[in-house]
Amino acid sequence: MVSILLPTYNRSSFLPAAIGSIRGQTLTDWELVIIDDGSTDDSCERLEALTQPFAERVVFHRQPNAGPYPARNAALDRARGEFIAFFDSDDVWLPHHLERCVDALRANADVDCVYAACRIVDHDTGRVLSPTTFEHDGRPAAFRQLRVRRAGPLHILDDPGLVAASIRHGFYCGLQNA
């Protein structure tokens, strides 16, 4: 049902937590499409070991280093799922992430993309750098002032000023939380 696209480049130390959070999803109908973008560390070997228990659900491709967007595009070219989930190799999802996103999309045919707030944590120290990306310096992010319509737990942005607000203030909904 869901193709999880994971580009990686020299992120070996992040991979155990990343793969663990994918395996811990409550929605289990997924494939994992990994693009190693020319890593020079032991990322490939680590990925092989981490994904061996579910290798039948993994599409793995190694390419010369081209950068994150070409790697994401290479993953997208190999995806077979009904839905696409972007996952950076330093990410960790909460167990319900995929399930809630798919449920939201299925319940709202007019919605093209769903996203959630992120918590930003220093990998080395575990210190929370930002408890939510929906706030900046303790104040709601600018996009939260836009008009929304409610559909169950969703707040669907329905404001003609969305593009202008995104350009002026940024719009944190990175691929990895969409």
Accessible surface in RSA format (square Angstrom, percent):
REM  Atomic radii and reference values for relative SASA: ProtOr
REM  Chains: A
REM  Algorithm: Lee & Richards
REM  Probe-radius: 1.40
REM  Slices: 20
REM RES _ NUM      All-atoms   Total-Side   Main-Chain    Non-polar    All polar
REM                ABS   REL    ABS   REL    ABS   REL    ABS   REL    ABS   REL
RES MET A   1    65.16  33.7  36.65  24.3  28.51  67.9  44.96  38.2  20.19  26.8
RES VAL A   2     1.98   1.3   1.41   1.3   0.57   1.4   1.41   1.2   0.57   1.5
RES SER A   3     0.00   0.0   0.00   0.0   0.00   0.0   0.00   0.0   0.00   0.0
RES ILE A   4     0.00   0.0   0.00   0.0   0.00   0.0   0.00   0.0   0.00   0.0
RES LEU A   5     0.04   0.0   0.00   0.0   0.04   0.1   0.00   0.0   0.04   0.1
RES LEU A   6     0.00   0.0   0.00   0.0   0.00   0.0   0.00   0.0   0.00   0.0
RES PRO A   7    11.58   8.4   7.79   7.1   3.79  13.8   7.99   6.6   3.59  22.3
RES THR A   8     4.73   3.4   0.00   0.0   4.73  11.3   4.29   5.8   0.44   0.7
RES TYR A   9    99.08  46.3  91.95  52.3   7.13  18.6  58.85  44.2  40.23  49.6
RES ASN A  10    52.11  35.9  32.60  31.5  19.51  47.0  15.11  36.4  37.00  35.8
RES ARG A  11    78.67  33.0  77.15  39.3   1.52   3.6   8.04  11.0  70.63  42.8
RES SER A  12    11.72   9.9  10.76  14.4   0.96   2.2   8.59  18.3   3.13   4.4
RES SER A  13    70.50  59.6  53.45  71.3  17.04  39.3  41.48  88.3  29.01  40.6
RES PHE A  14    48.41  24.2  46.57  28.8   1.84   4.8  47.01  28.5   1.40   4.0
RES LEU A  15     0.00   0.0   0.00   0.0   0.00   0.0   0.00   0.0   0.00   0.0
RES PRO A  16    56.74  41.3  47.94  43.7   8.79  32.0  48.72  40.2   8.02  49.8
RES ALA A  17    55.04  50.6  39.11  60.3  15.93  36.2  50.47  71.1   4.57  12.1
RES ALA A  18     0.27   0.2   0.13   0.2   0.14   0.3   0.13   0.2   0.14   0.4
RES ILE A  19     3.63   2.1   3.63   2.7   0.00   0.0   3.63   2.6   0.00   0.0
RES GLY A  20    40.64  50.1   0.00   N/A  40.64  50.1  30.73  84.3   9.91  22.2
RES SER A  21    13.52  11.4   3.33   4.4  10.19  23.5  11.80  25.1   1.72   2.4
RES ILE A  22     0.00   0.0   0.00   0.0   0.00   0.0   0.00   0.0   0.00   0.0
RES ARG A  23   121.34  50.9  96.49  49.2  24.85  59.2  19.77  27.0 101.57  61.6
RES GLY A  24    42.13  51.9   0.00   N/A  42.13  51.9  31.90  87.6  10.22  22.9
RES GLN A  25     5.69   3.2   0.00   0.0   5.69  13.5   0.00   0.0   5.69   4.3
RES THR A  26    78.99  56.2  50.48  51.2  28.51  67.9  57.23  76.9  21.76  32.9
RES LEU A  27    21.11  11.8  15.55  11.1   5.56  14.0  21.11  14.8   0.00   0.0
RES THR A  28    88.32  62.8  79.57  80.7   8.75  20.9  46.76  62.8  41.57  62.8
RES ASP A  29    78.61  55.1  71.99  71.7   6.62  15.7  27.38  64.4  51.23  51.1
RES TRP A  30    14.90   6.0   5.58   2.7   9.32  21.9   6.43   3.4   8.47  13.7
RES GLU A  31    17.08   9.8  15.98  12.1   1.10   2.6  15.51  30.0   1.56   1.3
RES LEU A  32     0.00   0.0   0.00   0.0   0.00   0.0   0.00   0.0   0.00   0.0
RES VAL A  33     0.01   0.0   0.01   0.0   0.00   0.0   0.01   0.0   0.00   0.0
RES ILE A  34     0.44   0.3   0.37   0.3   0.07   0.2   0.37   0.3   0.07   0.2
RES ILE A  35     0.05   0.0   0.05   0.0   0.00   0.0   0.05   0.0   0.00   0.0
RES ASP A  36     0.00   0.0   0.00   0.0   0.00   0.0   0.00   0.0   0.00   0.0
RES ASP A  37     3.99   2.8   3.99   4.0   0.00   0.0   2.25   5.3   1.74   1.7
RES GLY A  38    16.22  20.0   0.00   N/A  16.22  20.0   8.63  23.7   7.60  17.0
RES SER A  39     1.84   1.6   0.35   0.5   1.50   3.4   0.35   0.7   1.50   2.1
RES THR A  40   118.27  84.1  81.01  82.1  37.26  88.8  70.68  94.9  47.59  71.9
RES ASP A  41    58.22  40.8  32.94  32.8  25.29  59.8  39.29  92.5  18.93  18.9
RES ASP A  42    72.07  50.5  67.76  67.4   4.31  10.2  30.84  72.6  41.24  41.1
RES SER A  43     0.00   0.0   0.00   0.0   0.00   0.0   0.00   0.0   0.00   0.0
RES CYS A  44    19.56  14.8  16.01  17.9   3.55   8.3  15.19  38.5   4.37   4.7
RES GLU A  45   112.66  64.7 104.05  78.7   8.61  20.5  64.39 124.5  48.27  39.4
RES ARG A  46    86.18  36.2  78.87  40.2   7.31  17.4  11.73  16.0  74.45  45.1
RES LEU A  47     1.02   0.6   1.02   0.7   0.00   0.0   1.02   0.7   0.00   0.0
RES GLU A  48   131.47  75.5 123.12  93.1   8.35  19.9  44.19  85.5  87.28  71.3
RES ALA A  49    71.39  65.6  51.05  78.8  20.34  46.3  58.99  83.1  12.40  32.9
RES LEU A  50    46.52  25.9  39.93  28.6   6.59  16.6  43.40  30.5   3.12   8.4
RES THR A  51    10.17   7.2  10.17  10.3   0.00   0.0   0.00   0.0  10.17  15.4
RES GLN A  52   121.80  68.1 113.70  83.1   8.11  19.3  42.74  91.0  79.06  60.0
RES PRO A  53    79.60  58.0  45.49  41.5  34.11 124.0  53.42  44.1  26.18 162.7
RES PHE A  54     8.31   4.2   8.31   5.1   0.00   0.0   8.31   5.0   0.00   0.0
RES ALA A  55    56.64  52.1  47.12  72.7   9.52  21.7  47.55  67.0   9.09  24.1
RES GLU A  56   141.16  81.0 100.98  76.4  40.18  95.7  73.57 142.3  67.59  55.2
RES ARG A  57    66.46  27.9  63.18  32.2   3.28   7.8  29.80  40.7  36.66  22.2
RES VAL A  58    28.09  18.5   7.62   6.9  20.46  49.3   7.62   6.6  20.46  55.5
RES VAL A  59    39.15  25.8  35.36  32.0   3.79   9.1  39.15  34.0   0.00   0.0
RES PHE A  60    89.82  44.9  59.59  36.9  30.22  78.6  59.59  36.1  30.22  86.5
RES HIS A  61    57.02  31.2  54.04  37.6   2.98   7.6  32.07  33.0  24.95  29.0
RES ARG A  62   126.52  53.1 105.22  53.6  21.30  50.7  43.37  59.3  83.15  50.4
RES GLN A  63    25.93  14.5  21.64  15.8   4.29  10.2  13.46  28.6  12.48   9.5
RES PRO A  64   117.82  85.9 105.52  96.2  12.29  44.7 115.02  95.0   2.79  17.4
RES ASN A  65    86.27  59.5  56.94  55.0  29.33  70.6  20.28  48.8  65.99  63.8
RES ALA A  66    57.80  53.1  27.85  43.0  29.95  68.1  39.17  55.2  18.63  49.3
RES GLY A  67    17.40  21.5   0.00   N/A  17.40  21.5  17.30  47.5   0.10   0.2
RES PRO A  68    81.74  59.6  76.90  70.1   4.84  17.6  81.37  67.2   0.37   2.3
RES TYR A  69   135.19  63.1 134.91  76.8   0.27   0.7  98.57  74.1  36.61  45.1
RES PRO A  70    61.49  44.8  54.48  49.7   7.01  25.5  58.24  48.1   3.25  20.2
RES ALA A  71     0.56   0.5   0.56   0.9   0.00   0.0   0.56   0.8   0.00   0.0
RES ARG A  72    24.05  10.1  23.57  12.0   0.48   1.1   4.81   6.6  19.24  11.7
RES ASN A  73    86.97  60.0  86.68  83.8   0.29   0.7  21.76  52.4  65.21  63.0
RES ALA A  74    13.32  12.3   9.31  14.4   4.02   9.1  12.44  17.5   0.88   2.3
RES ALA A  75     0.00   0.0   0.00   0.0   0.00   0.0   0.00   0.0   0.00   0.0
RES LEU A  76    80.40  44.8  70.90  50.7   9.50  23.9  70.98  49.9   9.42  25.4
RES ASP A  77   119.90  84.0  83.42  83.0  36.47  86.2  24.88  58.6  95.02  94.8
RES ARG A  78    81.53  34.2  69.75  35.6  11.78  28.0  27.00  36.9  54.53  33.0
RES ALA A  79    25.04  23.0   2.45   3.8  22.59  51.4   2.55   3.6  22.48  59.6
RES ARG A  80   175.59  73.7 139.54  71.1  36.05  85.8  76.65 104.7  98.94  60.0
RES GLY A  81    25.68  31.7   0.00   N/A  25.68  31.7   7.26  19.9  18.42  41.2
RES GLU A  82   115.78  66.5  76.69  58.0  39.09  93.1  46.69  90.3  69.09  56.4
RES PHE A  83    33.90  17.0  30.64  19.0   3.27   8.5  33.90  20.6   0.00   0.0
RES ILE A  84    62.70  35.7  36.97  27.5  25.73  62.0  36.98  26.6  25.72  69.8
RES ALA A  85     5.49   5.0   5.33   8.2   0.16   0.4   5.49   7.7   0.00   0.0
RES PHE A  86    37.76  18.9  37.76  23.4   0.00   0.0  37.76  22.9   0.00   0.0
RES PHE A  87     0.29   0.1   0.00   0.0   0.29   0.8   0.00   0.0   0.29   0.8
RES ASP A  88    27.19  19.0  27.07  26.9   0.12   0.3   8.37  19.7  18.82  18.8
RES SER A  89     3.86   3.3   3.20   4.3   0.66   1.5   0.00   0.0   3.86   5.4
RES ASP A  90    64.88  45.4  43.19  43.0  21.68  51.3   3.27   7.7  61.61  61.4
RES ASP A  91    23.56  16.5  19.47  19.4   4.08   9.7   8.79  20.7  14.76  14.7
RES VAL A  92    98.03  64.5  68.21  61.7  29.82  71.9  68.21  59.3  29.82  80.9
RES TRP A  93    18.45   7.4  10.80   5.2   7.65  18.0  12.97   6.9   5.48   8.9
RES LEU A  94    98.25  54.7  94.94  67.9   3.31   8.3  95.34  67.0   2.91   7.8
RES PRO A  95    72.16  52.6  71.27  65.0   0.89   3.2  72.16  59.6   0.00   0.0
RES HIS A  96    58.39  31.9  58.39  40.6   0.00   0.0  34.09  35.1  24.30  28.3
RES HIS A  97    20.28  11.1  17.84  12.4   2.44   6.3   6.54   6.7  13.73  16.0
RES LEU A  98     3.42   1.9   3.42   2.4   0.00   0.0   3.42   2.4   0.00   0.0
RES GLU A  99    66.62  38.2  66.62  50.4   0.00   0.0  10.65  20.6  55.98  45.7
RES ARG A 100   153.07  64.3 147.24  75.1   5.82  13.9  51.54  70.4 101.52  61.5
RES CYS A 101    19.91  15.1  17.99  20.1   1.92   4.5  11.48  29.1   8.43   9.1
RES VAL A 102     6.22   4.1   6.22   5.6   0.00   0.0   6.22   5.4   0.00   0.0
RES ASP A 103    82.87  58.0  77.51  77.1   5.36  12.7  28.56  67.2  54.31  54.2
RES ALA A 104    12.45  11.5   5.89   9.1   6.56  14.9  11.90  16.8   0.55   1.5
RES LEU A 105    33.21  18.5  25.67  18.4   7.54  19.0  25.90  18.2   7.31  19.7
RES ARG A 106   127.72  53.6  94.95  48.4  32.77  78.0  54.68  74.7  73.04  44.3
RES ALA A 107    81.22  74.7  43.59  67.3  37.63  85.6  54.81  77.2  26.42  70.0
RES ASN A 108    17.95  12.4  14.41  13.9   3.54   8.5   3.54   8.5  14.41  13.9
RES ALA A 109   104.33  95.9  67.51 104.2  36.82  83.8  74.56 105.0  29.77  78.9
RES ASP A 110    93.52  65.5  59.85  59.6  33.67  79.6  50.31 118.4  43.21  43.1
RES VAL A 111    21.86  14.4  10.19   9.2  11.67  28.1  13.55  11.8   8.31  22.5
RES ASP A 112   140.45  98.4 106.37 105.9  34.08  80.6  36.31  85.5 104.14 103.9
RES CYS A 113    73.94  55.9  54.39  60.7  19.55  46.0  32.86  83.3  41.08  44.3
RES VAL A 114    15.81  10.4  10.87   9.8   4.94  11.9  14.05  12.2   1.76   4.8
RES TYR A 115    54.94  25.6  30.18  17.2  24.75  64.4  25.99  19.5  28.94  35.7
RES ALA A 116    41.20  37.9  37.42  57.7   3.78   8.6  41.20  58.0   0.00   0.0
RES ALA A 117    42.73  39.3  20.40  31.5  22.33  50.8  20.40  28.7  22.33  59.1
RES CYS A 118    28.75  21.7  21.83  24.4   6.92  16.3  13.82  35.0  14.93  16.1
RES ARG A 119   136.81  57.4 110.32  56.2  26.50  63.1  19.35  26.4 117.46  71.2
RES ILE A 120    73.87  42.0  70.93  52.8   2.94   7.1  73.87  53.2   0.00   0.0
RES VAL A 121    68.68  45.2  45.58  41.3  23.10  55.7  45.58  39.6  23.10  62.6
RES ASP A 122    45.50  31.9  41.24  41.0   4.26  10.1   5.04  11.9  40.46  40.3
RES HIS A 123    95.46  52.2  65.67  45.6  29.79  76.2  58.04  59.8  37.42  43.5
RES ASP A 124   132.48  92.8  94.88  94.4  37.59  88.9  28.90  68.0 103.58 103.3
RES THR A 125   101.52  72.2  63.48  64.4  38.03  90.6  71.05  95.4  30.47  46.1
RES GLY A 126    46.86  57.8   0.00   N/A  46.86  57.8  27.74  76.1  19.12  42.8
RES ARG A 127   156.36  65.6 147.95  75.4   8.40  20.0  66.07  90.3  90.29  54.7
RES VAL A 128    70.44  46.4  51.41  46.5  19.03  45.9  51.41  44.7  19.03  51.6
RES LEU A 129    88.38  49.2  55.57  39.8  32.81  82.5  57.42  40.3  30.96  83.3
RES SER A 130    26.38  22.3  25.45  34.0   0.93   2.1  16.64  35.4   9.75  13.7
RES PRO A 131   100.62  73.3  87.70  79.9  12.92  47.0  87.70  72.4  12.92  80.3
RES THR A 132    33.12  23.6  31.83  32.3   1.29   3.1  28.40  38.2   4.72   7.1
RES THR A 133     5.93   4.2   4.56   4.6   1.37   3.3   5.93   8.0   0.00   0.0
RES PHE A 134    48.87  24.4  48.87  30.3   0.00   0.0  48.87  29.6   0.00   0.0
RES GLU A 135    63.92  36.7  58.48  44.2   5.44  12.9   4.06   7.9  59.86  48.9
RES HIS A 136   102.61  56.1  95.58  66.4   7.03  18.0  68.84  70.9  33.77  39.3
RES ASP A 137   151.91 106.4 108.87 108.4  43.04 101.8  42.55 100.1 109.36 109.1
RES GLY A 138    64.94  80.1   0.00   N/A  64.94  80.1  30.80  84.5  34.14  76.5
RES ARG A 139   176.88  74.3 176.47  90.0   0.41   1.0  57.40  78.4 119.48  72.4
RES PRO A 140    70.42  51.3  55.55  50.6  14.87  54.0  55.55  45.9  14.87  92.4
RES ALA A 141     5.54   5.1   4.17   6.4   1.37   3.1   5.54   7.8   0.00   0.0
RES ALA A 142    36.28  33.4  20.38  31.4  15.90  36.2  25.98  36.6  10.30  27.3
RES PHE A 143    12.57   6.3  11.57   7.2   1.00   2.6  11.70   7.1   0.86   2.5
RES ARG A 144   110.57  46.4  82.81  42.2  27.76  66.1  16.42  22.4  94.16  57.1
RES GLN A 145   136.55  76.4 104.53  76.4  32.02  76.2  49.75 105.9  86.80  65.8
RES LEU A 146    27.25  15.2  18.43  13.2   8.81  22.2  19.23  13.5   8.01  21.6
RES ARG A 147   136.64  57.4 125.70  64.1  10.94  26.1  69.19  94.6  67.45  40.9
RES VAL A 148    58.30  38.4  36.83  33.3  21.46  51.7  36.97  32.1  21.33  57.8
RES ARG A 149    94.09  39.5  89.33  45.5   4.76  11.3  51.21  70.0  42.89  26.0
RES ARG A 150   149.04  62.6 119.54  60.9  29.50  70.2  52.61  71.9  96.43  58.4
RES ALA A 151    26.59  24.5  14.24  22.0  12.36  28.1  24.22  34.1   2.37   6.3
RES GLY A 152    59.36  73.2   0.00   N/A  59.36  73.2  38.19 104.8  21.17  47.4
RES PRO A 153   122.38  89.2 100.04  91.2  22.34  81.2 107.12  88.4  15.26  94.8
RES LEU A 154    36.01  20.1  34.85  24.9   1.16   2.9  36.01  25.3   0.00   0.0
RES HIS A 155   109.23  59.7  85.40  59.4  23.83  61.0  58.02  59.8  51.21  59.6
RES ILE A 156    21.60  12.3  17.88  13.3   3.72   9.0  21.60  15.6   0.00   0.0
RES LEU A 157    39.46  22.0  17.15  12.3  22.31  56.1  17.15  12.0  22.31  60.0
RES ASP A 158    61.79  43.3  57.30  57.0   4.49  10.6   6.05  14.2  55.73  55.6
RES ASP A 159    35.25  24.7  23.63  23.5  11.61  27.5   1.25   2.9  34.00  33.9
RES PRO A 160   121.92  88.9  81.69  74.5  40.23 146.2  96.25  79.5  25.67 159.6
RES GLY A 161    28.21  34.8   0.00   N/A  28.21  34.8  25.58  70.2   2.63   5.9
RES LEU A 162    52.07  29.0  52.07  37.3   0.00   0.0  52.07  36.6   0.00   0.0
RES VAL A 163   104.06  68.5 102.61  92.9   1.45   3.5 103.91  90.3   0.15   0.4
RES ALA A 164    39.17  36.0  33.60  51.9   5.57  12.7  37.51  52.8   1.66   4.4
RES ALA A 165    11.89  10.9  11.28  17.4   0.61   1.4  11.51  16.2   0.38   1.0
RES SER A 166    33.43  28.3  24.16  32.2   9.27  21.4  21.24  45.2  12.19  17.1
RES ILE A 167   141.77  80.7 113.10  84.3  28.68  69.1 119.55  86.1  22.22  60.3
RES ARG A 168   173.20  72.7 137.95  70.3  35.25  83.9  53.64  73.3 119.56  72.5
RES HIS A 169   113.31  61.9  76.90  53.5  36.41  93.1  52.73  54.3  60.57  70.5
RES GLY A 170    40.68  50.2   0.00   N/A  40.68  50.2  32.77  89.9   7.91  17.7
RES PHE A 171    55.44  27.7  32.08  19.9  23.36  60.8  32.66  19.8  22.78  65.2
RES TYR A 172    73.92  34.5  64.65  36.8   9.27  24.1  58.69  44.1  15.23  18.8
RES CYS A 173    32.70  24.7  22.43  25.0  10.27  24.1   0.61   1.6  32.09  34.6
RES GLY A 174    24.94  30.8   0.00   N/A  24.94  30.8  24.44  67.1   0.50   1.1
RES LEU A 175    56.95  31.7  53.41  38.2   3.54   8.9  53.42  37.5   3.53   9.5
RES GLN A 176    38.74  21.7  36.96  27.0   1.78   4.2   3.94   8.4  34.80  26.4
RES ASN A 177     5.20   3.6   4.95   4.8   0.25   0.6   5.20  12.5   0.00   0.0
RES ALA A 178    19.37  17.8   7.23  11.2  12.14  27.6  17.89  25.2   1.49   3.9
END  Absolute sums over single chains surface
CHAIN  1 A    10133.9       7787.4       2346.5       5589.5       4544.4
END  Absolute sums over all chains
TOTAL         10133.9       7787.4       2346.5       5589.5       4544.4
